[in-house]
Amino acid sequence: MPGERLLLDAIASTALLRGPRAADEFLQKTELWRPEQLLPHQLKRLQHVLHHAVDAVPFYRERAAAYAGFLQAEPSLDSWHSVPWLSRADVLDQREALRAGRFPPEQQVEREANSSGSTGRHVSVLVSRASSRVIDAIAERDHRWHERDTALSAAAIRAVPRGTKLAGGGKRAWGRGGGRLSVLEVHTPVREQLDWLLEREPAYIATYASNARALLQAAKARGIRWSALRELGTFGEVVDDSLRQLAQAVWGVPLVDAYSCVELGYLALQCPKHPHYHVQSENVLLEVVKPDGGSALPGETGRVVVSTLHNYAMPLLRYDLGDYAVVGQPCDCGRGLPVLERVVGRVRNLMRLRTDEGDDVLWPRYASNVLGKYFAVRQFRLTQVAYEDFVLALVSDPLGAEKEANLRRMVLQQLERNVPHPLNLEIRYVSEIPRGAGGKFEDFVCDFREE
Ligand SMILES: [Zn+2]
């Protein structure tokens, strides 16, 4: 093991020079460390990244005074907390100013990562070679944790940006074993997706949680399964227990989720022993911050704020992703990496309400599992259009007056549980509910939030 100051640098250099598998040998050791053992390395590295940023990135240079507190002292969590947050709006509006004017050779820009935001505006981040290789090493760790055989075939059903490597089709391997990866555009109708999967019978599938649910429901209805399938992987959306149960019931396989974002890559991977997540502390410093500004403790919910440890080309530091997560207790699996119990969703998936004390928000509970179970509904989305007004869009044959009244009652009952005023629900039948441009699907959206 290298000296304290060099640990994260050594992981990046190893990933660059000797490949992701060699870097994963490092990761096998560091994943056993307690968070308080890794933290000094992260803070030291962040000081290094921030020094570079203030020197070479206009956005940080212009705000240098705000970072002096952290840069001028021995790095500590306290002084780190004085570093201002970076918002999504900053990343959208200050894109040019956030690019480094110069950087070391291993930090040459390798690619541009694009994420489509909820507002339809694209966040675009330059990713350096070193940062890309570390992300590859974390992917290697993910395969190791979940004991994937990379000689077997895999299928990804996702949004495929035009003009990218993925869009090209053709044969690709997805890991060292040379197993073939097939990619299908997620906007393909689900029946066709299933036919496509059946032709390939992959051992592994990776897709968005909402698409996984649609596939499982369609496969259940048509009695489709194949024995080669080992795992259903998900990413990019919130996963709940009912989806894990459905994967076991219909296909007899575990569901393995990963928490990532296009701007920084892997943030947390699912533990091999539990459905919760381990933060990828060698790639990012991930903070969960409560509304009062304090750090969330186990069981508490807060905003996810992340900082890159490796991307000097366009360093995002204390970047407010807009996600909320619940912090978990330390894990009994032997890995010391911090635990996220759940990722609960994005700001726009919060319901707004008026109370005597003023505005408030909550994670809505509504009869989402009831909808598919008791009513012939193929897809749905609930939209809050005003404090008291909701629209439930259904892809379904008309339910008839009685069923519709039942459905309205059930949904309103759930919604009104923690709300001090009555609510209105309009039901609309639609032919389809489109995904966002980034392929993501949200079944609850608050539509009148200032962003
Ligand atoms: Zn664990």
Residues whose N, C-alpha, C, O or C-beta is under 5 A from the ligand:
A	BS01	ZN	C271 C331 C333 R335
